[in-house]
Amino acid sequence: MSAPNGSTEGGDGPPPQKKQKQVRVWVDGCFDMVHFGHANALRQAKLMGDVLVAGVHSDAEIKRNKGPPVMNEKERYKMVRAIKWVDEVVEDVPYTTSLEVMEKYNCDFCAHGDDITINVDGVDAYAAVKAAGKYKEYKRTQGVSTTDLVGRMLLMTKQHLSTNDEKSAESTQLSKITQGSELHSPYTGSSQFLASSKRLIEFMGTDSREPAPGDTVVYVAGAFDLFHAGHVVLLEKCREIGNFIIVGLHSDWEVNRYKGKNYPIMNVQERVLSVLACKYVSDVIIGAPYTVTEFMLDSLKINFVVQGQTPVYLDEHGNDPYEVPKKRGIYQTVDSGNILTTDAIVKRIIQNRLQFARRNSVKEEKEIMVVEAEKKRRESTQGTTS
């Protein structure tokens, strides 16, 4: 029986707290060629509430509004579901964000980066939610863009593996081909990224811990370049073997040694964040040795070493890099059943070169028009108030 003041009769404790409603955040997008920039956007959006709902556009919707996506919708849905900050995924959402869809999924507001999103008619895709006061903004991740990644594959350059800040003739040509304009939008373009310790900590989040007694530690190594749905399925398979997954990321030099050309497409700084954003990954070894040694197995307390169906190249001395775990009987190969590879993604880009170059050019032109219009509006406002 409760006393008039709401406390339990005979007790000294405070009245029971009313359970607060969870804040549900809506984020939508193409999520094409998901990279750490997408992941960081979702991380920031999740910090704004309790539940993050990600809406992903269909292939048809993307093609109608901005041109063909690189990855198909099933691959993109898979990737977004694997990002650690996403709680729910809604497939095939409209390109223009609607209040009706947000209400259907009980979302309190929509979050988006501080860049520009324009639909096929050249209108702000978030105009309606902004007018309703249900829009919040987070910072766009500097130093990465899908446009730039496409450019790296089109020109097969190695500029992204260099830390040289000087703009070479090679990167100038890349900008012209992938962006199609002498004026460049501040939201798309060639980029270079260096991961800070702060960013690494943010991506590790509360998941950072050492393997506990009783954990089964699985080690899987590779380039994990252009982190894609095939990688996600492989990591899911690793989770079926153990509950603490360590990914060994080979250095840029090592990947280039065994793959050649301009591989890796993403440098090791970019690749580590893309992998850390995956909910199946417990830890990452940055610049992991190509050969798995006794010391590695013992110091990392590795129970199983896993390799997918991709070819295993010999090390620089011509030896099998997995000789030690094979001798211990802890080496396993798994078939993910997913045939997607980084090479296959590059082939998609090359085969559709003109389409993707045209898509990037149109996007760039629209963004420049909006930037110029906003500049004129501000100048006009300043002239009126002066």
C-alpha angles and dihedrals in degrees: 000000000000126000119233092261091059098253122122111267111255093015132104098204126110120267115273112275118244110242110251120232114253115248109234117203123202122210123170135181149124094272089198115175089359111225137168090279090064090044092051090050090054091045091055092046092052090055088061094064148354105267124036117207115191119200115201124199121232123242091254093051093050093046091052094050107034112357135271119335119231094225123047121242096258090054092047094048089051093051096050092049089055095056109106097226096053116097101175135015125207114197128215100014123170117270090231108064111239131199089223093062092046091050091047089060093040095243120165097207144347123248127203140161124268092256128093128276115187128179126221091278093055092252126134104264090215098049094112097050091044090053089050092052092243099118130101129178135218131186119278111236108254122220101036137075136160087232090061093047090053088050092053090056096044095053098030090222129160095214092113091061092059126084091205109127094201112108105238127206086251094059091043089056089047091056093050094049099042098037102033097209140088088219112065130211115233089227102058130035147092113319146180125208135197118188116229125208088246091058092047091053091048091053093046090049118161091336092081110115143123119256109277124224107279095027117130107225118209122191121201122173137191146103095288085196119180087006103235146168092280090059091048092054090048090053090048088055089050089054089057088059099042143357101230112061121193117190117204110209114201119223121258089252093052094047091049090050095059101029102033126190111073095324132173095050089196120044121237092261090058096040095053093058093045090054095043090056091064113101093219094061120092100178142352130220106212113216092003117195111262092226116064107227137194088251092055093049093049100040094046092041091231117187099180136018113208131198128183127219096279116111118276111224123207117253122256090275093052096255132131106262090210098050095113099050089044090056090050091051094237099110118110134177118208131195109219091190088227115114096193114121137169088253090055091052091051090051090053089055094046094046091051096036097135094046094052093043089051092047092052092047093052091047091050093050093050092050092049090051091053092046091050092047091051090048091053091046091054092046090050091049092049090049091053095049096044 
